[in-house]
Amino acid sequence: MKSMTLIQNIENKLDNPLYYNNRELSWLAFNERVLEEAFDERNPLLERLKFLAIFASNLDEFFMVRVAGLKDQVKAGFNKTDNKSGLTPKQQLAKIAENNHELVKMQYDMYHALQTDLREESISILPMETLTEEVLKELENYFEEHIFPVLTPMAIDAYRPFPMLLNKSINIAVVLQDKVFLEETEPKTAIVQVPSLIDRYIQIGSFQYVLVEDLICYFIHKFFKGYQVQSVTEFRITRNADMTIHEEGARDLLKEIEKELKKRKWGAAVRLEVRKERADPEVVRFLLSVLEIHRNDLYEIDGPLDLTYLFRFYGDMEKEKDHLVYPSLMPQPPQDLVDDENVFVAAKERDLFLHHPYESFEPVMELVSEAADDPDVLAIKQTLYRVSGDSPIIAGLKRAAENGKQVTVLVELKARFDEEKNVQWAKELEKAGCLVIYGMNYLKTHSKITLVVRKTNGKIERFVHLGTGNYNDQTANFYTDMGVITTKRKFGIDATNFFNYLSGYTEKPNYHHLSMAPFDIRSDLVDLIEEEIKFQKMHGNGHIVMKMNSLTDKELIMKLYEASQAGVKIDLIVRGICCLKPGIKGISDNIQVISIVGRFLEHSRIYFFHHNGEEKICLSSADLMTRNMVKRVELMFPIYESSIKVRIKKVLEVMLNDTMKARMQASDGTYHYTLPKPEEEPKESQLLLFNMAYQLLEDEE
């Protein structure tokens, strides 16, 4: 009874909202770190532009999902505080608006500063008003030939209501006056939507461009003969894009998701952006009213709307202006594969460790591709969450099925914003003869695992790949992830049982090595933290290092606070959201949190426990977020090979000593760059890790 009271007292003490960062505000702080990369003059010019695009893309998704969700709660009358920071949905929305307006202002200040830098490199995005008569005439011909036939002006009146405009599309509201009855008639309004299939910018000279919306606005009078254009207002709507999938009642999840995908384009508006320089105040008031947008969610933009166009601009410029982008870093052959060693041959001798993008993703693709053609392979089983548009993994699975192998693929149809692509992949795989599973009721299958079953000399061999990242050959070039290929017998048994659990009716297996969410990962991590507390009390050498994308799970945060209070040294590398606050006296004095935002997206999940020298290291598909612990099928797996442990520990050490791209979180939740000591050279962890992979190859040669 006394011990239960003690536990409750600890929980009550650690439950103080002052000890937690709000999830949404922490995400905004992460996106600010992305924006800081656009400000960082150590980055090449086009890379800085690209970070503006990443910031914009991140923000779109944040509004479509997180802000939309909070607005739904407000509409439903939900007024409870969130379970960590103690803020109601209304309070969160107010703070989001306050912080984000400042960030967007910073974004566009930097956009204009970078335009000046571009001009110094003879690259210009020009206003229409600055062009010569000759260029304007050419553009007028281009407009009439290529753009005028595509656009459709939509009048707004009693017979033609305000149109349902596509999510994230750029639109132009035009106020018109009858030329004949100039003084006698009320102004009229029309909307012109800029189709996304039209190129966003048009080249007019050597590295000189105009934006298509500027071109349309300049010649928009051509749509309205007999009327005088009074004003043009460019605007963009962001809509609620979260899907409500009724899984229990859905006889076919694939059809249910296809139905919901059609609705996504027309969700409730959650943000209105208008281009400030030529916005008509009356039109803006009208848009706020008709779209039912709160003024806090109006963003008056000092520049072009939707800076995600800079992704394409970067792609078009990088070959011609390669001095303005990062130097190419080609993924190296993996250290564990010597002299182009065959992955199947090597895996039978030893566990293979892969660290992307520093090391090539090729062995993972080879595992599937060679298995597809190997006459000894009987079966391939794999989970797919996100794959590339022209995926060699998919091609290998289809070929394997066509070659008569038993191919089972779980395609997660609920992978947000990849649902449409995954529906298409599921159909193609089924057509090729694969057994396709669409996921599990109310859970997203986020685990990364492949099993290849092979029969050689009358014996069954199982090759298992376990990873922290998706089976996506494109993102493997710029997401940092880790994976292991093993033929250890009990890993093979665990993999077999895992896939049988996904595909059939059976209770959760008891695994030899794997830890699975939603059942075990959280409790297993809690046990590991508690063991580290015991070692700290016995030997005074407790140490935990955790690397992940996000940390939000309150139960795990409280357990980390408890470990800190016991004196355990805790180093956290958290790229994005972190609801834990380090450095609070008596609560988290022994915890430090760093975030690394650089040229690669930090994506690997690593969990290290010192254990009085008997070090335990686990890799996982799961972040320490509540959704990963209870709403997703995730896997965590231990590393046993001492050589692999040494390599992972070195990676963590390099990252913890980053003094260029790392930011340290202060006890108030703010982030600041970690700077080198005066006598030290700055260290950029991602570049150092690439150089290590390259040097290892050089040493072998």
MOTAPE-V186216 format. One line per field, one symbol per residue. phi: phi as a letter, one per 20 degrees, with the letter a starting at -180 (. if undefined). Layout:
phi=???
This chain:
phi=.ffffffffffffeefgfecefgffffffffffffgffefffefgfffffffffgffgfgfgffdffgfffffffemfcfeffdemdfgffffffgffffffffffgfffgfffffffffemdcddfffeefffffffffffgfeddgfefcfdfdbfecfgfeefgmeeccedeccfffdgeddfgdccddeeffffgfccecaflcbcffffffffdfffecfncdfeaccebbdddfdfdddeffeefcfgfffgfffffgfcfffcbcdceffcfegffffffgffeldfgfeedeeeqfflffffgffgffefffcffdcggfcegegggedellgfffffffeafddcceefdfegffffgfffffdffefebccbdcdccffcffffgfffffffenefddcedffefgmdgfffgffgffffffofeddeocgmceedfcbccddcdclmdedcdddcbecfecffffebdebcbcdcdggfffffffffffffecebfgfeefcfdceeedgffffgfffffffffffecmcfbccccaebccfffffffffffffeoffcdddcfdfbefdemegmccgedccccdcbfdefcfdccdcfllnegdccdbedfedgfffcdcecccceddffffggffffgfffffdfccdedeeefenedcgedffgedffcdgffffffffffgfffff
